[in-house]
């Protein structure tokens, strides 16, 4: 696992120890590992830099689309004496989506869910922080759509209720499945397009 640009898979434990020592002890650097794509990384980077600016810390951030990748990095770094201490002191940070952690069936998922070393979103994912009428109102103002903002927001709230109505059975399925024995339901492999069809006109169908 390459933690830094100049560390490759052939790096020995000793070399990794020296490199991590150099990277984290010889300068004010905070290393962040983020679950998500480029947009998630940009979002977290803005607030992390804003927070650490007062301490004159540099911020380095890497992301992965898979939460399990973030966990593997965490597990490997915890096995190294130097990086384990850096995690403890907040010099290495981890950010993941909550997703369906409430129904976690894998051991590694439970480690993340019950671990204070990870920042976990309060809601399902980072995007849920922005899907609300307050943000929509700000967007209407920014794009000068104030003249019909009430109509836009009313439609949004109506469609949001439709989404919750049709998604509730699937959430219930996850919950029931989590109580059963293995094999568990592979959430990531479910193609929602096969079961849901939500259109712009607000009409929804559930198979």
Protein Blocks (a to p, Z undefined) as FASTA:
>chain_A
ZZbfkbcfklcfklmmmmmmmmmmmpccdddddeddfklmmmmmmmmmmmmmmnopacdd
dddfblklmmmmmmmmmmpmklmmmmmnopaccdddfklmlmgcbfklmmmmmpckbccd
fblblmlmmncfklmmmmmmmnopmmmmmmmmmmmmmmmmmmmmmmmmmmmmmmmmmmpc
cddddfklpcfklmgccdfkopacdZZ
